Amino acid sequence: MDNKKEIRDELEKLSPFLSDIKKENAFKVPKDYFKTLPNKVLEQVRVDKNTTEQSVTQISWLDRLIENIAVLFQPRYAVGFATAAILIVSAIYFSREPNNRIEGSNTLISQYIEENIDEFDAELLWEAGISD
């Protein structure tokens, strides 16, 4: 018990302001606060709604269209659209590219074989399915 008195005395010497603070419950609410709160909130909402309805002006269809398009440029939508666009472009590119490569490669191979036919063995050509 003497220890608490010493601590209070020391606190009073160091900081009189802190020593004046009393231990009270700071979380007390007025009587019937929670009974009257919903009505107060509803009244405030009604007042706010009436003032906003009066202050709303006509927005043109062009302004609404621009706002709707601007929403699409938000990062979460822009990343999704960019990903979809990349997937579509890559699917188109890779679906067309192998056919062109194979046709180009076949013509190059055929040209090489025709130019150097003397160097190939007949059996090798037969196994590969190339006939004269």
Backbone as JSON Lines, residues from 0, in Angstrom:
{"i":0,"aa":"M","n":[0.81,-1.17,0.0],"ca":[0.0,0.0,0.0],"c":[0.87,1.25,0.0]}
{"i":1,"aa":"D","n":[1.95,1.21,0.74],"ca":[2.85,2.35,0.8],"c":[3.48,2.6,-0.58]}
{"i":2,"aa":"N","n":[3.64,1.54,-1.32],"ca":[4.24,1.64,-2.65],"c":[3.35,2.49,-3.58]}
{"i":3,"aa":"K","n":[2.05,2.32,-3.51],"ca":[1.13,3.1,-4.35],"c":[1.2,4.58,-3.98]}
{"i":4,"aa":"K","n":[1.31,4.85,-2.68],"ca":[1.4,6.25,-2.23],"c":[2.68,6.88,-2.73]}
{"i":5,"aa":"E","n":[3.78,6.13,-2.71],"ca":[5.05,6.63,-3.21],"c":[4.97,6.91,-4.71]}
{"i":6,"aa":"I","n":[4.32,6.04,-5.44],"ca":[4.17,6.22,-6.88],"c":[3.34,7.45,-7.18]}
{"i":7,"aa":"R","n":[2.25,7.64,-6.44],"ca":[1.41,8.84,-6.64],"c":[2.18,10.12,-6.31]}
{"i":8,"aa":"D","n":[2.94,10.09,-5.27],"ca":[3.73,11.26,-4.89],"c":[4.77,11.58,-5.96]}
{"i":9,"aa":"E","n":[5.41,10.55,-6.46],"ca":[6.41,10.76,-7.5],"c":[5.76,11.28,-8.78]}
{"i":10,"aa":"L","n":[4.6,10.74,-9.15],"ca":[3.88,11.2,-10.33],"c":[3.44,12.66,-10.17]}
{"i":11,"aa":"E","n":[3.03,13.01,-8.96],"ca":[2.61,14.39,-8.71],"c":[3.8,15.35,-8.84]}
{"i":12,"aa":"K","n":[4.98,14.9,-8.44],"ca":[6.17,15.74,-8.57],"c":[6.56,15.89,-10.04]}
{"i":13,"aa":"L","n":[6.48,14.78,-10.8],"ca":[6.9,14.8,-12.21],"c":[5.88,15.49,-13.11]}
{"i":14,"aa":"S","n":[4.61,15.15,-12.92],"ca":[3.57,15.7,-13.79],"c":[2.28,15.88,-13.0]}
{"i":15,"aa":"P","n":[2.02,17.07,-12.55],"ca":[0.79,17.3,-11.79],"c":[-0.47,17.06,-12.64]}
{"i":16,"aa":"F","n":[-0.38,17.33,-13.94],"ca":[-1.54,17.13,-14.82],"c":[-1.96,15.66,-14.85]}
{"i":17,"aa":"L","n":[-0.98,14.77,-15.01],"ca":[-1.3,13.34,-15.05],"c":[-1.79,12.83,-13.71]}
{"i":18,"aa":"S","n":[-1.29,13.41,-12.63],"ca":[-1.73,12.94,-11.31],"c":[-3.17,13.34,-11.01]}
{"i":19,"aa":"D","n":[-3.68,14.4,-11.7],"ca":[-5.07,14.84,-11.48],"c":[-6.09,13.97,-12.2]}
{"i":20,"aa":"I","n":[-5.62,13.17,-13.14],"ca":[-6.55,12.3,-13.88],"c":[-7.09,11.24,-12.94]}
{"i":21,"aa":"K","n":[-8.39,11.13,-12.92],"ca":[-9.02,10.16,-12.04],"c":[-9.49,8.97,-12.84]}
{"i":22,"aa":"K","n":[-9.58,7.86,-12.18],"ca":[-10.04,6.65,-12.85],"c":[-11.56,6.63,-12.86]}
{"i":23,"aa":"E","n":[-12.12,7.01,-14.01],"ca":[-13.57,6.99,-14.17],"c":[-13.89,6.22,-15.44]}
{"i":24,"aa":"N","n":[-15.09,5.74,-15.51],"ca":[-15.54,5.05,-16.71],"c":[-15.89,6.1,-17.76]}
{"i":25,"aa":"A","n":[-15.08,6.18,-18.8],"ca":[-15.27,7.18,-19.84],"c":[-16.29,6.73,-20.88]}
{"i":26,"aa":"F","n":[-16.79,5.53,-20.76],"ca":[-17.68,4.98,-21.77],"c":[-19.13,4.97,-21.32]}
{"i":27,"aa":"K","n":[-19.52,5.96,-20.58],"ca":[-20.91,6.07,-20.16],"c":[-21.7,6.79,-21.25]}
{"i":28,"aa":"V","n":[-22.93,6.36,-21.44],"ca":[-23.8,7.0,-22.42],"c":[-24.99,7.62,-21.7]}
{"i":29,"aa":"P","n":[-25.59,8.61,-22.3],"ca":[-26.76,9.22,-21.66],"c":[-27.91,8.22,-21.52]}
{"i":30,"aa":"K","n":[-28.81,8.54,-20.62],"ca":[-29.95,7.67,-20.36],"c":[-30.82,7.6,-21.62]}
{"i":31,"aa":"D","n":[-31.31,6.41,-21.95],"ca":[-32.16,6.13,-23.11],"c":[-31.48,6.49,-24.44]}
{"i":32,"aa":"Y","n":[-30.19,6.46,-24.47],"ca":[-29.47,6.83,-25.7],"c":[-29.79,5.86,-26.84]}
{"i":33,"aa":"F","n":[-29.76,4.58,-26.55],"ca":[-29.97,3.6,-27.61],"c":[-31.44,3.49,-28.01]}
{"i":34,"aa":"K","n":[-32.34,3.96,-27.17],"ca":[-33.76,3.97,-27.55],"c":[-34.05,5.11,-28.5]}
{"i":35,"aa":"T","n":[-33.39,6.24,-28.32],"ca":[-33.66,7.41,-29.16],"c":[-32.75,7.5,-30.38]}
{"i":36,"aa":"L","n":[-31.68,6.73,-30.41],"ca":[-30.72,6.82,-31.51],"c":[-31.34,6.5,-32.87]}
{"i":37,"aa":"P","n":[-32.11,5.4,-33.03],"ca":[-32.66,5.11,-34.37],"c":[-33.52,6.25,-34.92]}
{"i":38,"aa":"N","n":[-34.32,6.86,-34.08],"ca":[-35.17,7.96,-34.55],"c":[-34.33,9.16,-34.98]}
{"i":39,"aa":"K","n":[-33.28,9.46,-34.24],"ca":[-32.41,10.57,-34.61],"c":[-31.72,10.31,-35.94]}
{"i":40,"aa":"V","n":[-31.27,9.09,-36.13],"ca":[-30.6,8.73,-37.38],"c":[-31.58,8.84,-38.55]}
{"i":41,"aa":"L","n":[-32.79,8.33,-38.39],"ca":[-33.78,8.41,-39.47],"c":[-34.12,9.85,-39.8]}
{"i":42,"aa":"E","n":[-34.25,10.7,-38.8],"ca":[-34.54,12.11,-39.06],"c":[-33.4,12.74,-39.86]}
{"i":43,"aa":"Q","n":[-32.18,12.43,-39.49],"ca":[-31.03,13.0,-40.2],"c":[-30.99,12.5,-41.64]}
{"i":44,"aa":"V","n":[-31.29,11.23,-41.86],"ca":[-31.3,10.69,-43.22],"c":[-32.38,11.36,-44.05]}
{"i":45,"aa":"R","n":[-33.55,11.57,-43.47],"ca":[-34.64,12.23,-44.2],"c":[-34.24,13.66,-44.57]}
{"i":46,"aa":"V","n":[-33.62,14.35,-43.65],"ca":[-33.19,15.72,-43.93],"c":[-32.15,15.73,-45.05]}
{"i":47,"aa":"D","n":[-31.17,14.83,-44.97],"ca":[-30.14,14.75,-46.0],"c":[-30.74,14.39,-47.35]}
{"i":48,"aa":"K","n":[-31.71,13.47,-47.35],"ca":[-32.33,13.04,-48.61],"c":[-33.08,14.19,-49.25]}
{"i":49,"aa":"N","n":[-33.8,14.95,-48.47],"ca":[-34.54,16.09,-49.0],"c":[-33.6,17.14,-49.59]}
{"i":50,"aa":"T","n":[-32.5,17.41,-48.92],"ca":[-31.57,18.42,-49.44],"c":[-30.87,17.94,-50.69]}
{"i":51,"aa":"T","n":[-30.54,16.65,-50.77],"ca":[-29.86,16.15,-51.97],"c":[-30.83,16.08,-53.14]}
{"i":52,"aa":"E","n":[-32.09,15.75,-52.9],"ca":[-33.06,15.71,-53.99],"c":[-33.26,17.1,-54.59]}
{"i":53,"aa":"Q","n":[-33.2,18.11,-53.77],"ca":[-33.38,19.46,-54.26],"c":[-32.15,19.95,-55.01]}
{"i":54,"aa":"S","n":[-30.99,19.47,-54.63],"ca":[-29.76,19.96,-55.25],"c":[-29.33,19.15,-56.47]}
{"i":55,"aa":"V","n":[-30.05,18.06,-56.78],"ca":[-29.68,17.24,-57.93],"c":[-30.11,17.96,-59.21]}
{"i":56,"aa":"T","n":[-29.18,18.07,-60.15],"ca":[-29.49,18.7,-61.43],"c":[-29.56,17.63,-62.5]}
{"i":57,"aa":"Q","n":[-30.1,17.99,-63.64],"ca":[-30.2,17.06,-64.75],"c":[-28.81,16.8,-65.32]}
{"i":58,"aa":"I","n":[-28.47,15.54,-65.48],"ca":[-27.19,15.16,-66.06],"c":[-27.47,14.68,-67.48]}
{"i":59,"aa":"S","n":[-26.71,15.19,-68.43],"ca":[-26.95,14.82,-69.83],"c":[-26.53,13.37,-70.06]}
{"i":60,"aa":"W","n":[-27.04,12.8,-71.12],"ca":[-26.73,11.4,-71.43],"c":[-25.26,11.25,-71.78]}
{"i":61,"aa":"L","n":[-24.66,12.29,-72.35],"ca":[-23.24,12.22,-72.7],"c":[-22.38,12.18,-71.44]}
{"i":62,"aa":"D","n":[-22.75,12.96,-70.43],"ca":[-22.0,12.94,-69.18],"c":[-22.11,11.58,-68.5]}
{"i":63,"aa":"R","n":[-23.31,11.0,-68.52],"ca":[-23.49,9.66,-67.93],"c":[-22.68,8.62,-68.69]}
{"i":64,"aa":"L","n":[-22.64,8.74,-70.03],"ca":[-21.86,7.81,-70.84],"c":[-20.38,7.92,-70.51]}
{"i":65,"aa":"I","n":[-19.89,9.13,-70.38],"ca":[-18.48,9.34,-70.05],"c":[-18.16,8.78,-68.66]}
{"i":66,"aa":"E","n":[-19.07,8.96,-67.7],"ca":[-18.85,8.39,-66.37],"c":[-18.81,6.87,-66.42]}
{"i":67,"aa":"N","n":[-19.7,6.27,-67.21],"ca":[-19.71,4.8,-67.31],"c":[-18.46,4.28,-67.99]}
{"i":68,"aa":"I","n":[-17.97,4.99,-68.98],"ca":[-16.74,4.57,-69.65],"c":[-15.54,4.76,-68.72]}
{"i":69,"aa":"A","n":[-15.57,5.84,-67.94],"ca":[-14.46,6.1,-67.0],"c":[-14.35,4.99,-65.97]}
{"i":70,"aa":"V","n":[-15.47,4.37,-65.62],"ca":[-15.44,3.25,-64.66],"c":[-14.62,2.1,-65.22]}
{"i":71,"aa":"L","n":[-14.67,1.9,-66.54],"ca":[-13.93,0.79,-67.15],"c":[-12.43,0.99,-67.08]}
{"i":72,"aa":"F","n":[-11.98,2.22,-66.87],"ca":[-10.54,2.48,-66.8],"c":[-10.0,2.41,-65.38]}
{"i":73,"aa":"Q","n":[-10.82,1.98,-64.44],"ca":[-10.31,1.74,-63.1],"c":[-9.4,0.53,-63.15]}
{"i":74,"aa":"P","n":[-8.39,0.48,-62.3],"ca":[-7.38,-0.59,-62.4],"c":[-7.95,-2.0,-62.4]}
{"i":75,"aa":"R","n":[-8.96,-2.27,-61.58],"ca":[-9.44,-3.65,-61.52],"c":[-10.1,-4.06,-62.83]}
{"i":76,"aa":"Y","n":[-10.78,-3.15,-63.52],"ca":[-11.4,-3.48,-64.8],"c":[-10.37,-3.41,-65.93]}
{"i":77,"aa":"A","n":[-9.48,-2.43,-65.88],"ca":[-8.48,-2.27,-66.94],"c":[-7.56,-3.5,-67.02]}
{"i":78,"aa":"V","n":[-7.17,-4.02,-65.88],"ca":[-6.31,-5.21,-65.88],"c":[-7.05,-6.41,-66.48]}
{"i":79,"aa":"G","n":[-8.31,-6.55,-66.15],"ca":[-9.09,-7.66,-66.72],"c":[-9.24,-7.54,-68.22]}
{"i":80,"aa":"F","n":[-9.56,-6.33,-68.7],"ca":[-9.68,-6.14,-70.15],"c":[-8.36,-6.33,-70.86]}
{"i":81,"aa":"A","n":[-7.27,-5.86,-70.27],"ca":[-5.96,-6.02,-70.89],"c":[-5.58,-7.5,-70.96]}
{"i":82,"aa":"T","n":[-5.87,-8.24,-69.92],"ca":[-5.59,-9.68,-69.93],"c":[-6.4,-10.4,-70.99]}
{"i":83,"aa":"A","n":[-7.68,-10.07,-71.08],"ca":[-8.53,-10.69,-72.1],"c":[-8.04,-10.34,-73.5]}
{"i":84,"aa":"A","n":[-7.64,-9.09,-73.71],"ca":[-7.15,-8.67,-75.02],"c":[-5.87,-9.41,-75.38]}
{"i":85,"aa":"I","n":[-4.97,-9.56,-74.43],"ca":[-3.71,-10.29,-74.69],"c":[-4.0,-11.75,-75.03]}
{"i":86,"aa":"L","n":[-4.91,-12.35,-74.3],"ca":[-5.25,-13.75,-74.59],"c":[-5.87,-13.91,-75.97]}
{"i":87,"aa":"I","n":[-6.75,-13.0,-76.35],"ca":[-7.4,-13.09,-77.67],"c":[-6.37,-12.9,-78.78]}
{"i":88,"aa":"V","n":[-5.52,-11.88,-78.64],"ca":[-4.51,-11.62,-79.68],"c":[-3.54,-12.77,-79.78]}
{"i":89,"aa":"S","n":[-3.09,-13.3,-78.66],"ca":[-2.15,-14.42,-78.71],"c":[-2.8,-15.67,-79.28]}
{"i":90,"aa":"A","n":[-4.08,-15.91,-78.97],"ca":[-4.78,-17.07,-79.54],"c":[-4.89,-16.95,-81.05]}
{"i":91,"aa":"I","n":[-5.2,-15.75,-81.53],"ca":[-5.28,-15.55,-82.98],"c":[-3.91,-15.72,-83.62]}
{"i":92,"aa":"Y","n":[-2.89,-15.15,-83.0],"ca":[-1.54,-15.24,-83.56],"c":[-1.06,-16.69,-83.61]}
{"i":93,"aa":"F","n":[-1.21,-17.42,-82.51],"ca":[-0.7,-18.79,-82.48],"c":[-1.57,-19.76,-83.26]}
{"i":94,"aa":"S","n":[-2.82,-19.43,-83.5],"ca":[-3.65,-20.33,-84.3],"c":[-3.32,-20.19,-85.78]}
{"i":95,"aa":"R","n":[-2.84,-19.04,-86.22],"ca":[-2.51,-18.83,-87.63],"c":[-1.04,-19.12,-87.93]}
{"i":96,"aa":"E","n":[-0.17,-18.85,-87.01],"ca":[1.26,-18.91,-87.26],"c":[1.78,-20.31,-87.61]}
{"i":97,"aa":"P","n":[1.41,-21.37,-86.92],"ca":[1.97,-22.68,-87.25],"c":[1.67,-23.11,-88.68]}
{"i":98,"aa":"N","n":[0.5,-22.82,-89.22],"ca":[0.18,-23.2,-90.59],"c":[1.12,-22.52,-91.57]}
{"i":99,"aa":"N","n":[1.38,-21.24,-91.36],"ca":[2.28,-20.51,-92.24],"c":[3.71,-21.04,-92.12]}
{"i":100,"aa":"R","n":[4.11,-21.39,-90.92],"ca":[5.46,-21.91,-90.72],"c":[5.62,-23.25,-91.42]}
{"i":101,"aa":"I","n":[4.61,-24.1,-91.28],"ca":[4.7,-25.44,-91.89],"c":[4.73,-25.32,-93.4]}
{"i":102,"aa":"E","n":[3.86,-24.47,-93.97],"ca":[3.85,-24.31,-95.42],"c":[5.16,-23.74,-95.9]}
{"i":103,"aa":"G","n":[5.67,-22.73,-95.2],"ca":[6.95,-22.13,-95.58],"c":[8.08,-23.12,-95.42]}
{"i":104,"aa":"S","n":[8.05,-23.89,-94.35],"ca":[9.1,-24.88,-94.12],"c":[9.05,-25.97,-95.17]}
{"i":105,"aa":"N","n":[7.84,-26.41,-95.54],"ca":[7.71,-27.46,-96.55],"c":[8.25,-27.0,-97.89]}
{"i":106,"aa":"T","n":[7.95,-25.77,-98.25],"ca":[8.46,-25.29,-99.55],"c":[9.98,-25.15,-99.51]}
{"i":107,"aa":"L","n":[10.53,-24.69,-98.39],"ca":[11.99,-24.58,-98.28],"c":[12.64,-25.96,-98.33]}
{"i":108,"aa":"I","n":[12.02,-26.91,-97.64],"ca":[12.57,-28.28,-97.64],"c":[12.49,-28.88,-99.03]}
{"i":109,"aa":"S","n":[11.37,-28.68,-99.69],"ca":[11.21,-29.22,-101.05],"c":[12.23,-28.59,-101.99]}
{"i":110,"aa":"Q","n":[12.43,-27.29,-101.87],"ca":[13.42,-26.62,-102.73],"c":[14.83,-27.16,-102.45]}
{"i":111,"aa":"Y","n":[15.15,-27.38,-101.18],"ca":[16.48,-27.89,-100.84],"c":[16.68,-29.3,-101.39]}
{"i":112,"aa":"I","n":[15.62,-30.11,-101.25],"ca":[15.73,-31.5,-101.75],"c":[15.88,-31.5,-103.26]}
{"i":113,"aa":"E","n":[15.11,-30.66,-103.97],"ca":[15.21,-30.63,-105.43],"c":[16.58,-30.15,-105.89]}
{"i":114,"aa":"E","n":[17.17,-29.19,-105.18],"ca":[18.47,-28.69,-105.57],"c":[19.58,-29.69,-105.26]}
{"i":115,"aa":"N","n":[19.41,-30.48,-104.2],"ca":[20.46,-31.41,-103.77],"c":[19.99,-32.85,-103.83]}
{"i":116,"aa":"I","n":[19.2,-33.2,-104.82],"ca":[18.62,-34.55,-104.92],"c":[19.71,-35.62,-105.12]}
{"i":117,"aa":"D","n":[20.8,-35.23,-105.73],"ca":[21.86,-36.2,-105.99],"c":[22.55,-36.66,-104.71]}
{"i":118,"aa":"E","n":[22.51,-35.86,-103.69],"ca":[23.2,-36.19,-102.45],"c":[22.37,-37.1,-101.54]}
{"i":119,"aa":"F","n":[21.09,-37.28,-101.81],"ca":[20.23,-38.11,-100.97],"c":[20.19,-39.53,-101.49]}
{"i":120,"aa":"D","n":[20.07,-40.44,-100.56],"ca":[19.97,-41.85,-100.89],"c":[18.52,-42.14,-101.29]}
{"i":121,"aa":"A","n":[18.28,-42.98,-102.24],"ca":[16.94,-43.3,-102.74],"c":[16.09,-43.94,-101.65]}
{"i":122,"aa":"E","n":[16.7,-44.81,-100.86],"ca":[15.96,-45.47,-99.78],"c":[15.51,-44.46,-98.72]}
{"i":123,"aa":"L","n":[16.36,-43.5,-98.42],"ca":[16.03,-42.47,-97.44],"c":[14.84,-41.63,-97.92]}
{"i":124,"aa":"L","n":[14.87,-41.3,-99.21],"ca":[13.74,-40.56,-99.77],"c":[12.47,-41.39,-99.77]}
{"i":125,"aa":"W","n":[12.61,-42.66,-100.07],"ca":[11.44,-43.56,-100.07],"c":[10.83,-43.65,-98.68]}
{"i":126,"aa":"E","n":[11.66,-43.78,-97.64],"ca":[11.17,-43.86,-96.26],"c":[10.5,-42.55,-95.83]}
{"i":127,"aa":"A","n":[11.0,-41.44,-96.31],"ca":[10.44,-40.16,-95.96],"c":[9.12,-39.89,-96.71]}
{"i":128,"aa":"G","n":[8.83,-40.69,-97.71],"ca":[7.59,-40.53,-98.45],"c":[7.7,-39.59,-99.61]}
{"i":129,"aa":"I","n":[8.9,-39.29,-100.03],"ca":[9.1,-38.41,-101.17],"c":[9.4,-39.27,-102.38]}
{"i":130,"aa":"S","n":[8.61,-39.1,-103.39],"ca":[8.84,-39.89,-104.6],"c":[9.14,-38.96,-105.76]}
{"i":131,"aa":"D","n":[9.79,-39.5,-106.76],"ca":[10.16,-38.7,-107.92],"c":[8.98,-38.34,-108.77]}
